[in-house]
Amino acid sequence: MKITDVLTKDTILLNLQSQSKEAVIDELIEKLYTAGKLNDKEAYKEAILARESQSTTGIGEGIAIPHAKTNAVREPAIAFGRSTDGIDYESLDGQNAHLFFMIAAYEGANNDHLATLSRLSSFLMDPNFRKKLESAATEKEILDAIDTKEKEMEKEETPTSSSSKQKILAVTACLTGIAHTYMAADALKAKAKEMDVHLKVETNGSSGIKNALTKEDIEEAHAIIVAADKQVEMERFNGKHVIQVPVAQGIRKPQQLIQQALDQDAPVYKSNGETTKVDEKKATSPGRSGFYKHLMSGVSNMLPFVVGGGILIAISFIFGINAADPKDPSYHPIAEALSTIGGGNAFALMIPVLAGFIAMSIADRPGFAPGMVGGFMAATGGAGFLGGLIAGFLAGYLVLGLKKLFSSLPQSLEGIKPVLLYPLFGILLTGLIMMFIVIEPVKALNDALTLWLKGMGTGNLVLLGLILGGMMAVDMGGPINKAAFTFGIAMIDAGNFAPHAAIMAGGMVPPLGLALSTTLFKKKYTKAEREAGKTNYIMGASFITEGAIPFAAADPGRVIPAAVIGSAVAGALSMVFGIGLPAPHGGAFVIPIVNGNPLLYVLAILIGSVVTAFIAGILKKEVQEDKKELAA
């Protein structure tokens, strides 16, 4: 499949009218939608904005590649837009973007489609190709330039050869695996060719691993560059010089990375997750990137079990609070089935999965089994969420210790370490420590915390709701938001549903409040922001706090205080009204099954949203736009 099969004349905009990042996203989405490439443009935009919230797709050199993989896409497509003046797209180099390629891939896209979409990213690393796109006068010239480039690349599809005796390897990987993965790979390959360095790059993209590094490659390599935003297999690099950086650095700093690899100015990776320092100033420890990274690895992998299982449990309550109990008069078999699937199975895996992936983040795959077992012991032993956290970190660092301990064993025993020694001793030691040291004290602490929360007076509950609700709006999906959300899940696991009700109310307010503000105070927002406001009604109702990020990024000094105050009010009112939320997610869809009066819960969210709307509307300054636009 060629790129011009998915980029056609009806998806090209030679003269973009947009003046802002939000506006250009809307303009390109509209082009895809009118060309019949999208099923749901609002859902597609939501996916695009979610990707932008992870890191900007403005890669520099005047290029932006917003992209998403979602079922909102009807068929794989690319929209191209060009701005002569340039648009501030929050690019990595701080410069305006002029060339925009919006990549739309659907969840079920086959490897051929994904490879085609990704190939475009590679072409854009060629400055001569970019110049042709900038000077093209018609849509046909754009398509001809791409076809010509594809033919050139087909002729050059041979491994990079070099007279250099030093061989460098690289691995590139980004979160979605569509654009940045391949752009980093091509930037590194192009610079290696220029520097006369032999380079092989493995790409971990959405269509799978391509050009995989072999055992022989690794043995012969002088050093390895890992430019990745997600976990890649690291055990194979044991004893080699390894440079670990975000994928964006592979795009922006290929020469610096290659030179660092050639100079042996990189730490030596050890399979125990540590490094041997070569240069005290530059060596780092990739195995220990911080508590937050490991915690978020556990939380992100746990969430599907929590959300799916929690909502199924909540739906079972529609039949009656005790309808899942065969001995209760309100018993209903469907309620029992929902409760069994959601609570007895999916929700029961929450803590083991949390612990397993925390341990895996710390110690790679050998840490997973001990972490899962420790987490399961915490769950069944009554140590709950906190016990699972302890189990994850305990197992991870125990396995790191075992790796260090077993590193002196003969090379002939290397093969039995991951299949016998690590799981045997990791599970044994984690289990013994959990059983005899951790579980009982943590269970007692959980019981005490639950009793304390149940015994809190109204004033203290309001203060707790105020704090938790406000935390959800401080960074809208960042560490503070996630800390509050994680606490709420722990409280659900402990049987206390009130804190998470305040948390969800606080998380829904920023997008809802700003959407309402764009409706009530039209003169304070640009046309693009008013359009984004419409989407935020849906995102807010769906408990997607990140919908407010574009507003906060554009005017943080006014928007964030307004969002925090409104969210804090909603959280406090949720506590005042005595609302409990047994489901960890779901937004408006789970409000009917809250413990307490659903209408009062809606009122708490609405009041918080109104507070945010009016504070933002009062604080923000009027924008200067044509009267025709304001009437739109």
C-alpha positions in Angstrom: 0.0 0.0 0.0 1.3 3.5 -0.9 1.0 6.6 1.2 -1.1 8.2 -1.6 -3.7 5.5 -1.1 -4.5 7.0 2.3 -3.6 10.7 1.5 -5.8 11.9 -1.3 -6.8 15.3 -2.8 -9.9 15.5 -0.6 -7.8 15.3 2.6 -5.3 18.1 1.7 -5.5 21.7 2.8 -2.9 23.9 1.1 -3.8 27.0 3.1 -4.8 26.4 6.7 -6.9 29.1 8.2 -6.2 28.2 11.8 -4.1 30.4 14.1 -3.8 28.0 17.2 -3.0 24.4 18.0 -6.6 23.7 19.0 -7.9 25.3 15.8 -5.6 23.4 13.4 -6.6 20.1 15.1 -10.3 20.9 14.5 -9.7 22.0 10.9 -7.8 18.8 10.0 -10.4 16.6 11.8 -13.2 18.4 9.8 -11.3 17.6 6.6 -11.1 13.9 7.5 -14.7 13.8 8.5 -16.1 15.5 5.4 -14.0 13.1 3.3 -15.8 10.2 5.0 -12.8 8.9 6.9 -14.2 9.1 10.4 -17.2 7.5 12.1 -17.2 10.0 15.0 -15.2 13.2 14.8 -15.8 14.1 18.5 -14.5 10.7 19.6 -11.5 11.0 17.2 -10.7 14.5 18.6 -10.8 13.1 22.1 -8.2 10.5 21.1 -6.0 13.1 19.4 -6.1 15.3 22.5 -5.4 12.4 24.8 -2.3 11.7 22.7 -1.3 15.4 22.9 -1.6 15.3 26.7 1.1 12.7 26.8 3.6 14.7 24.8 3.4 17.2 22.0 3.4 15.8 18.4 5.0 19.0 17.2 8.4 17.4 16.6 10.2 20.5 15.4 11.7 21.5 12.1 8.3 23.0 11.3 6.5 19.7 11.4 3.6 18.4 13.5 2.1 14.9 13.3 -1.0 14.6 15.4 -2.2 11.0 15.4 -4.5 8.5 17.1 -5.6 4.9 16.8 -9.2 4.6 17.6 -12.5 2.9 16.5 -13.7 6.4 15.6 -11.8 6.0 12.4 -13.8 4.5 9.5 -10.7 3.8 7.3 -7.0 4.6 7.7 -6.3 8.1 6.3 -3.9 11.0 6.4 -4.9 14.7 6.3 -2.3 17.2 5.2 -2.4 20.9 6.1 0.1 23.7 5.3 0.4 27.1 7.0 2.6 29.7 5.4 2.8 31.9 8.5 3.2 29.0 10.9 1.2 28.0 14.0 2.4 27.7 17.6 2.0 23.9 18.1 4.1 23.7 21.3 6.8 22.0 19.2 9.9 20.5 20.8 12.1 23.2 19.4 9.8 26.0 20.3 9.3 27.1 16.7 6.1 27.4 14.7 4.9 24.4 12.7 4.1 24.8 9.0 3.5 21.3 7.8 0.8 19.2 9.5 0.1 15.5 8.9 -2.9 14.1 10.9 -2.7 10.3 10.9 -5.9 8.4 11.5 -5.7 4.7 12.2 -8.4 2.4 13.4 -8.0 -0.2 16.2 -8.2 -3.1 13.9 -5.9 -1.7 11.2 -3.7 -4.4 9.7 0.1 -4.2 9.7 0.1 -3.1 6.0 -2.0 0.0 6.9 0.1 0.8 10.0 3.4 0.4 8.1 2.1 2.8 5.4 1.0 5.4 7.9 4.2 5.1 9.8 6.4 5.4 6.6 5.3 9.0 6.1 7.0 9.9 9.4 10.3 8.7 8.1 10.0 10.8 4.9 9.6 14.0 6.9 13.1 13.7 8.3 14.5 14.6 4.8 14.8 18.4 4.6 14.7 18.3 0.8 11.4 16.5 0.9 10.0 19.1 3.3 11.0 21.9 0.9 9.1 20.2 -1.9 6.0 20.1 0.3 6.4 23.8 1.3 6.7 24.9 -2.3 4.0 22.7 -3.9 1.3 24.8 -5.6 -1.3 22.2 -6.0 -2.6 19.0 -4.3 -1.3 17.0 -7.3 2.3 18.3 -6.6 2.0 17.2 -3.0 1.0 13.7 -4.0 3.6 13.5 -6.8 6.4 14.5 -4.3 5.3 11.7 -1.9 5.1 9.2 -4.7 8.6 10.2 -5.9 10.0 9.9 -2.4 8.5 6.4 -1.9 10.2 5.2 -5.1 13.5 6.6 -3.9 13.1 4.9 -0.5 12.4 1.6 -2.2 15.7 1.7 -4.0 17.5 2.6 -0.7 15.9 -0.2 1.3 19.2 -1.8 2.2 21.0 -2.0 5.5 23.2 1.0 6.3 26.7 0.0 5.3 29.9 1.6 6.6 33.6 1.3 6.7 33.5 1.9 10.4 34.5 -1.1 12.5 32.3 0.1 15.3 28.7 -1.2 15.3 25.9 0.7 17.0 22.5 -0.7 17.7 19.3 1.2 18.5 15.8 0.5 19.7 13.0 3.0 19.2 9.5 2.9 20.7 6.7 5.4 21.4 3.4 5.1 23.2 1.2 4.8 20.1 3.9 3.3 17.8 2.7 5.2 14.7 4.9 8.2 14.2 7.7 9.0 16.7 9.0 5.4 16.7 9.9 5.6 13.0 10.9 9.2 13.0 13.5 8.5 15.7 14.7 5.4 13.8 15.2 7.4 10.5 16.8 10.3 12.2 19.4 7.9 13.8 19.9 6.1 10.5 20.4 9.2 8.5 22.9 10.7 11.0 24.7 7.3 11.2 25.1 7.3 7.4 26.4 10.8 7.5 28.9 10.0 10.3 30.0 6.7 8.5 28.8 4.6 11.4 27.3 1.1 11.0 23.8 1.2 12.6 21.0 -1.2 13.0 17.7 0.0 14.4 14.9 -2.1 15.9 11.4 -0.4 15.9 8.8 -1.4 18.4 5.8 0.0 16.6 2.0 -0.6 16.6 2.5 -3.3 13.9 5.0 -5.2 16.1 8.8 -5.4 16.3 10.5 -4.8 13.0 14.2 -5.4 12.2 14.7 -7.2 15.6 18.1 -7.2 17.1 19.6 -10.7 17.1 21.9 -12.2 19.7 24.8 -11.9 17.3 24.0 -8.2 16.7 24.1 -7.5 20.4 27.3 -9.4 20.9 29.1 -7.5 18.2 27.6 -4.1 19.2 29.9 -1.3 20.6 26.9 0.3 22.3 23.1 0.4 22.2 20.8 3.4 22.1 17.3 2.9 23.5 15.1 5.8 22.6 11.8 4.8 24.0 8.7 6.0 25.9 7.5 2.6 26.8 9.1 -0.6 28.2 11.3 -2.6 25.9 13.1 -5.9 26.5 16.3 -4.9 28.4 17.7 -8.2 29.7 19.3 -9.0 26.4 21.6 -5.9 26.8 23.3 -7.2 30.0 26.9 -6.1 30.1 26.7 -3.7 27.1 27.0 0.1 27.0 23.4 1.4 26.9 22.1 4.9 26.5 18.4 5.3 27.6 16.5 8.4 26.5 13.0 9.4 25.5 12.0 8.8 21.9 12.0 12.5 21.2 15.7 12.7 21.8 16.2 10.1 19.1 14.5 12.6 16.7 16.1 15.8 18.0 19.6 14.7 19.1 20.7 11.7 16.9 24.3 12.9 16.4 24.8 13.5 20.1 23.5 10.0 21.0 25.6 8.3 18.3 28.7 10.2 19.4 28.1 9.3 23.0 27.8 5.6 22.0 31.0 5.8 20.0 32.9 7.4 22.8 31.8 4.7 25.3 30.3 7.6 27.2 27.4 5.4 28.4 26.7 3.3 31.5 27.1 -0.5 31.3 23.7 -2.1 31.7 23.4 -4.9 34.2 20.6 -7.4 34.3 20.0 -6.6 37.9 18.6 -3.3 36.7 21.6 -1.2 37.7 24.5 0.3 35.7 28.2 0.5 36.1 29.2 4.1 35.8 31.6 5.1 33.1 31.3 8.8 33.6 30.1 10.0 37.0 28.3 13.0 35.5 26.5 11.2 32.7 25.9 7.7 33.8 22.4 7.0 35.0 20.6 4.0 36.5 17.8 3.0 34.1 16.5 0.3 36.5 15.7 2.9 39.1 13.9 5.7 37.5 11.8 6.6 40.5 8.9 5.7 42.7 6.4 7.5 40.6 7.3 5.7 37.4 7.0 2.2 39.0 3.7 3.2 40.8 2.2 4.5 37.5 3.2 1.3 35.7 1.2 -0.7 38.3 -1.8 1.7 38.3 -2.1 2.0 34.5 -2.1 -1.8 34.1 -4.5 -2.2 37.0 -7.1 0.4 35.7 -8.8 -1.8 33.1 -9.6 -4.4 35.8 -10.7 -1.7 38.2 -12.9 0.2 35.7 -14.5 -2.8 34.0 -15.0 -4.8 37.2 -16.1 -1.9 39.3 -18.7 -0.8 36.8 -20.1 -4.3 36.5 -20.4 -4.4 40.3 -22.2 -1.1 40.3 -24.6 -2.2 37.6 -25.5 -5.2 39.7 -26.7 -2.8 42.4 -29.5 -1.6 40.1 -31.3 -4.8 40.9 -30.9 -4.1 44.6 -28.0 -3.6 47.0 -28.1 -7.3 48.0 -29.5 -8.7 44.8 -26.4 -10.7 44.1 -26.9 -12.7 47.4 -29.0 -15.9 46.7 -30.2 -15.8 50.3 -31.6 -12.3 50.0 -35.3 -11.7 49.1 -34.2 -9.3 46.4 -31.9 -11.9 44.7 -31.6 -11.7 40.9 -29.4 -14.1 38.9 -28.2 -11.4 36.5 -27.1 -9.3 39.5 -25.2 -12.4 40.8 -23.6 -12.9 37.4 -22.5 -9.3 37.2 -21.2 -9.3 40.7 -19.3 -12.5 40.2 -17.7 -11.4 37.0 -16.9 -7.9 38.1 -16.1 -8.4 41.8 -15.3 -12.1 42.2 -13.0 -12.1 39.2 -12.0 -8.8 37.5 -12.0 -6.6 40.7 -10.3 -9.4 42.6 -7.3 -9.2 40.2 -6.8 -5.5 40.9 -4.3 -5.8 43.7 -2.2 -8.7 42.2 -2.0 -6.9 38.9 -1.0 -3.7 40.6 1.8 -5.4 42.5 2.9 -7.5 39.6 3.5 -4.6 37.2 5.2 -2.5 39.9 7.6 -5.3 40.4 8.0 -5.8 36.7 8.8 -2.0 36.2 11.6 -2.3 38.8 13.1 -5.7 37.9 11.8 -6.4 34.4 10.0 -9.8 33.8 11.6 -11.7 36.6 9.9 -9.5 39.1 6.4 -10.1 37.7 5.6 -13.5 39.3 6.8 -12.6 42.8 4.9 -9.3 42.6 1.7 -11.0 41.5 1.9 -13.6 44.3 2.7 -10.9 46.9 -0.2 -8.8 45.7 -2.6 -11.8 45.8 -1.5 -12.5 49.4 -2.2 -8.9 50.3 -5.6 -9.1 48.7 -6.7 -12.3 50.3 -5.0 -11.5 53.7 -6.9 -8.3 54.2 -3.9 -6.0 53.6 -5.7 -4.4 50.7 -4.4 -1.8 48.3 -1.6 -0.6 50.6 -0.5 -4.2 51.0 -0.4 -4.5 47.3 1.8 -1.5 46.9 4.2 -2.8 49.5 4.2 -6.2 47.8 5.0 -4.7 44.4 8.0 -2.7 45.6 9.1 -5.5 47.9 9.1 -8.1 45.1 10.8 -5.8 42.6 13.7 -4.9 44.8 14.1 -8.4 46.2 14.5 -9.7 42.6 17.0 -7.0 41.9 18.9 -8.2 44.9 18.7 -11.8 43.7 20.0 -10.8 40.3 23.0 -9.2 42.0 23.5 -12.3 44.2 23.3 -14.7 41.3 25.5 -12.7 39.0 28.6 -14.6 40.2 27.2 -18.0 39.2 28.8 -19.8 36.3 27.8 -18.7 32.8 26.4 -22.2 32.2 23.7 -21.6 34.7 22.5 -18.4 33.0 19.6 -20.1 31.3 18.0 -21.4 34.5 18.0 -18.0 36.3 14.7 -16.7 34.7 12.9 -20.0 34.7 13.9 -21.4 38.1 16.1 -19.3 40.4 14.3 -15.9 40.1 10.7 -17.2 40.4 11.6 -19.8 43.1 13.5 -17.5 45.5 11.5 -14.4 44.5 8.2 -15.9 45.3 9.5 -17.6 48.4 11.1 -14.5 49.9 8.3 -12.2 48.9 5.7 -14.6 50.4 7.5 -15.1 53.7 8.0 -11.4 54.2 4.4 -10.7 53.3 3.1 -13.5 55.5 5.1 -12.9 58.7 5.9 -9.2 58.5 3.7 -7.1 56.2 0.1 -8.5 56.1 -1.0 -8.2 59.8 0.3 -4.7 60.5 -1.0 -3.4 57.2 -4.4 -5.0 57.8 -4.6 -3.4 61.2 -3.7 0.0 59.6 -6.4 -0.5 57.0 -9.0 -1.3 59.6 -8.0 1.7 61.7 -8.1 4.0 58.6 -11.6 2.7 57.7 -12.9 3.2 61.3 -11.4 6.7 61.3 -13.1 7.6 58.1 -16.4 6.2 59.2 -16.1 8.0 62.5 -15.2 11.4 61.0 -17.5 14.2 61.8 -19.3 16.2 59.1 -16.7 19.0 59.2 -13.7 16.7 58.7 -15.5 14.9 55.9 -16.2 18.2 54.1 -12.5 19.1 54.5 -11.5 15.7 53.1 -13.8 16.2 50.1 -12.6 19.7 49.6 -8.9 18.5 49.4 -9.6 15.4 47.2 -11.8 17.3 44.8 -9.3 20.1 44.4 -6.4 17.7 43.8 -8.2 16.3 40.8 -8.0 19.7 39.1 -4.5 20.8 40.0 -2.7 19.0 37.1 -5.7 17.3 35.4 -4.3 13.8 34.9 -0.8 14.4 36.3 0.7 13.0 39.5 -1.5 15.0 42.0 -4.6 14.0 40.1 -3.5 10.3 40.0 -2.6 10.4 43.7 -6.2 11.4 44.6 -7.6 8.8 42.2 -5.4 6.0 43.6 -6.5 6.9 47.1 -10.1 6.7 46.0 -9.6 3.2 44.6 -8.0 2.1 47.8 -11.0 3.4 49.8 -13.4 1.5 47.5 -11.3 -1.7 48.1 -11.6 -1.0 51.9 -15.4 -0.6 51.6 -15.6 3.1 52.0 -17.2 4.7 49.0 -17.5 8.3 50.0 -14.0 9.6 49.2 -14.2 8.3 45.6 -17.5 10.1 45.1 -15.8 13.4 45.9 -12.9 12.5 43.7 -15.1 11.7 40.6 -17.2 14.9 41.2 -13.9 16.9 41.4 -12.6 15.3 38.2 -15.8 16.0 36.2 -15.9 19.7 37.1 -12.9 21.2 35.1 -14.1 20.1 31.6 -17.8 20.7 32.4 -17.1 24.1 34.1 -15.0 25.3 31.2 -17.5 24.1 28.6 -20.2 26.0 30.5 -17.9 29.1 30.7 -17.4 29.1 26.9 -21.2 29.0 26.5 -21.9 31.8 29.0 -18.8 34.0 28.3 -18.3 33.8 24.6 -16.3 37.0 24.3 -13.7 35.6 26.7 -12.8 32.6 24.4 -11.6 32.2 20.8 -13.8 30.4 18.3 -11.5 27.3 18.6 -12.0 27.3 22.4 -15.7 27.6 22.0 -15.7 24.6 19.7 -13.5 22.7 22.2 -16.0 23.6 24.9 -18.7 21.6 23.1 -16.5 18.5 23.2 -15.8 19.2 26.9 -19.4 18.7 27.8 -19.0 15.1 26.7 -15.6 14.6 28.2 -16.7 16.0 31.5 -19.8 13.9 31.6 -17.5 10.9 30.9 -15.1 11.8 33.8 -12.2 12.7 31.5 -10.5 15.5 33.3 -7.9 15.9 30.6 -10.4 17.6 28.4 -9.6 20.8 30.3 -5.9 20.6 29.6 -5.9 22.8 26.4 -7.7 25.6 28.3 -5.2 25.3 31.2 -2.2 25.3 28.9 -3.4 28.4 27.1 -4.2 30.4 30.2 -2.9 28.6 33.4 -3.0 31.6 35.7 -6.7 32.0 35.4 -8.1 28.6 34.3 -6.3 26.4 36.9 -7.5 28.4 40.0 -11.0 28.4 38.6 -10.9 24.7 38.0 -9.4 23.9 41.4 -12.0 26.0 43.3 -14.9 24.5 41.5 -13.6 21.0 41.9 -13.0 21.5 45.6 -16.6 22.8 46.0 -18.0 19.8 44.2 -15.9 17.4 46.4 -17.0 19.1 49.6 -20.7 19.1 48.6 -20.5 15.4 47.7 -19.4 14.7 51.3 -22.1 17.0 52.7 -24.8 15.1 50.7 -23.5 11.8 52.0 -22.8 10.3 48.5 -20.9 7.1 48.1 -19.6 5.7 44.8 -18.9 2.0 44.4 -17.7 2.3 40.8 -14.2 3.7 40.2 -15.1 5.3 36.8 -18.0 6.0 34.5 -19.0 9.6 35.0 -22.6 10.3 34.3 -23.3 6.6 33.4 -22.8 5.4 37.0 -24.5 8.3 38.8 -27.8 6.4 39.0 -26.2 3.7 41.2 -24.4 5.9 43.8 -25.1 5.3 47.4 -27.3 8.2 48.5 -29.4 10.6 46.4 -28.3 10.7 42.8 -29.9 14.0 42.2 -27.9 15.6 45.1 -24.8 14.2 43.5 -25.7 15.8 40.2 -26.4 19.0 42.1 -22.9 18.9 43.7 -21.2 18.5 40.2 -23.4 21.2 38.7 -22.6 23.7 41.5 -18.9 23.0 41.2 -19.1 23.5 37.4 -21.0 26.8 37.7 -18.4 28.0 40.2 -15.6 27.2 37.7 -17.5 28.7 34.8 -18.1 32.0 36.5 -14.6 32.3 38.1 -13.0 31.6 34.7 -15.4 33.9 32.9 -14.7 36.8 35.3 -10.9 36.3 35.4 -10.3 35.9 31.7 -9.9 38.9 29.4 -12.0 39.4 26.2 -10.5 38.1 23.0 -10.5 40.2 19.9 -12.3 38.4 17.1 -14.6 39.4 14.3 -18.3 39.9 15.2 -19.2 37.3 12.7 -17.1 34.7 14.6 -18.6 35.7 17.9 -22.1 35.1 16.6 -21.1 31.6 15.4 
